[in-house]
Amino acid sequence: MNVTEINGELITETFPKPTNEDLQNEYDYLLAESITKKMLERGLISLDEFDKIMRKNRQKFSPFISRIIA
């Protein structure tokens, strides 16, 4: 549960407990992101290619972060 104070008012947000599949997808996404960043840093892919790969990774793994930034 998250509790956030906005303008002196407390707002409580609840999130469902992640399943094992959710946690595995999150781990797989972070691993894929790490590998893709290394490829970009080493010049093996362009920034445009990096962005395309990361978009596909967010679709495939559906990590929690993609639900926030989508």
KAVENHU-V703472 format. One record per helix or strand of 2 or more residues. SS is the DSSP state (@ for helix, = for strand). FROM is the first residue (numbers start at 1). TO is the last residue. If there is no record, write none. Layout:
ss=SS from=FROM to=TO
ss=SS from=FROM to=TO
This chain:
ss== from=2 to=6
ss== from=9 to=13
ss=@ from=20 to=41
ss=@ from=47 to=61
ss=@ from=64 to=69
